[in-house]
Amino acid sequence: MEIKNIEKSLSKSGKCKSLVIFLHGYGANGADLIGLSKPLAEHFPDTTFISPDAFQKCPGNPSGFQWFPIEWLYGPEKINVELEIEKPISALREWIVSQMLEFNVTPEQTVLIGFSQGTMMTLHLATRGKDHFAGIVGFSGKLLASEKLSKKSETKMPVLLVHGADDEVVPLENLNEASDSLLSVGYRTFVHVSKGVGHGIAPDGLKATIRFMKRFLKS
């Protein structure tokens, strides 16, 4: 698996002291989230923002990408999603390491921000790895295999979960389940619910992200 295209917004100051990596949702691409770098850069001028296209093209959608086939979650056959997602998670982890090396930052200077399927990837990668990222932000997603989280995990990085109250694609219950699971094993977990918002990112959710990053991202 290989990431072939990356949208980038270099640090406003010209000095990269931290990194934000966006992971888009199913059927979108890296360009879908890179626009968030503009309002964030006003508060984090030393941060570089990157947003890759996912590994695979979406079937029947020439401009859209997927981190893994959606059938793994919602298909008619019962499969072990945690096992199936192992290969894309491993490939994503290797790519993130390469980006931190390229921009000369540590995990503690890196924030991962996901949306929908990108949140599923972000949460799964962060809670099953050894890297202690500065923070994780998950919009409108869910935590896969939440029952298998371990209290023995070496990393307990802060996590912000943001969700639209009227999300018709990934219901709000997924935020509550993820939050309860993360808190139960010791993650510093924060939640923000955007009232009247569906499956998307609202201004108040972005403001919550800025507050979270100001607290935990150390340049």
N, C-alpha and C positions, 0 to 999 in steps of 0.2 A: 504494500500500500504506500502511496506517495502523494504528498501535497504538491500540486503543480503551479498554483497561482496564489499570491498573497497580496492583499491590499495593505498599504503602509501609510502611516502618518507620522513623520519623524518629529521628535521633540521640538516644541516651539522655541526653546532656548538654544537649541543646537547642541546641548549636552544631554546625553541619555543616562539618567541615573536610575530609571525604573522602566518597567515594561508592562503593558496591558495587552493581553491576548484575548480577542473575541472569537467565540465559536458560534456560528449561525445555526438557525433551525433547519428542519427538514424542508427540502425544496428550494432553499435560498442559496446565497453565495456570500463570499467574503465582503462584497460591496454592500451587502444588506446592513451590516453593523458598523462599518468603518466611519459612517457619518456621526456616530456617537463620540468620536474622538474630538470633534470640534468643541462642543460644550465642556467636555472633560479637560481638554488641554488648557482652557482658561484657568483652571484650578491646579493643574499639574503640568507646568511648562517644561519640566525636565523629563517627562514621560514620553516614550515612543509607543505608538499603538499599531498593532498588526492584526489582520483579520483574514485568515486563509479560506479558500474554498475547501470543502470537505473532500474526502477521498474519492467518492464515487458519484457519477452522474445519476440523477433520479430517472427511473424508467418513465419514458413518455414526456419528460420535461427537459429540453435541451439546454436550458440556462440554469437549471437547479441542480443542487448536489445533496448528498446524504452521507452522514457519518456511518450509518448502518441501515440495512433495509427495514422499513417500517413494519414489515410483516413479522419481524422478530418479536415485536411487542403486541401487535394486534391481528396477526394472522390466525387462520382457523386451526393450525396445528400447534400443539403444546411443545415448546422447545426451551432449552436452558439458555435464557437470554444472557446471563452472566458469563457462561462459557462461550457463547457466540461472539460476544462483544470483546473478548480478550484480545483478539488480533488487532482490531482498530484502536483499542485503548493503548496497546503496546506501541503501535506505530505513531500514535499521537504523542505519547510520552517521549519517544525518541526525537520527534520533531521539535517539541517544546524545549528540550535540552539543547538542541542545535541552535535555536533562536536565542536562548539565554547566553550561550557562548558567543554568538555573533554580536550581540549587543552588550556583552561584558557585564551582565547583571546576574545576581543570585536569585534563587527561588524566593528569598525574603524580600526581594525588590520587584517581584512579579505578581500581578493580579490576573486571575482568569475570570472572564465574564462570558457566560453562556446564555443562549436563548433557546427555549424549547428543547429540541433534540441536542443542541449544543450544551444546554444545562445538564442533561443526562450524562453526556460525555465528561463534562467538567467535574461534576460531583463524584462520578464513579472513579475517575482518574485520581482525583485529589485524596479521596478517602481510602484508596487502596495502595498508595505509594509512600515513599519515604521522604519526598521533598516537602518542606514546610513553606508553602507559598505565603505571601503577605496576606492574601485574602482570596476568597472565592465569592463571586456574585452569580446567582442563578435566577434568571427571569423565566417565569412561565414553564417550569419544567417539573421533573420528578426524580427521585432517588431510586435507582435500580437496585434490586436485591437488598433492600434496606435491612432485612432481618439478619443479614450476614455481616453487618458492621461489627468491628471488634473493639472492645474497650482497651485492648493491648496495643492499638495503633500508636506508633511513635509520634505522629503528627496530629496536633489538635488546632489547626489553623482556624481563624474566624471565618464564618460563612454568613452571607446575607442572601436571603431568599425573598424574591419580589414576585408578586402574582396579581393579576387582575381579578377582582371579585366576580366578574361575569365571564370568565374565560370559558369559552365553549369548546375548546380543543383539548386543553389539559386542565381538568377541573381543579378548583381551589383546594379540594381535599388532598391533592398531592403535595401542596405546600405544608399542610398540617402534618401529614405522615412523615415527610422529609425532616421537618423541624423536630418533631418528637424523637425520631430515630437518631438524629445527630446529637441532640441534647442528651439523650440517654447514654451515649458513649463518651461524652465529655467535650464535644465541639462547642466553641463559643458561637452560638447561633442567633441571628437576628432576622426578623421578618418584617415585611412591609406589604400591605394589601392596598392596591389602588382601586378605590371605589368607582363603580360604573365603567370599568375598563375590561375589555375582552382579552383576546390573545395578542398582546402587544406590550410595548414599553411606553409608559405615560411620563409626563414631566415630573410628577411627584416621585415616581420610581427612580428616575434619574437623579433627582435631588438626594434621595436616600442613599444611592450609590456613591455620590460625591461625599456625603457625610461619613460613610463607612470607610472610603478610601483615605480621607483625610486623617482618620483615626488610626488606620493600620498600615498604610503604605509608607515605608520609610525610604526616602530617596538617598 
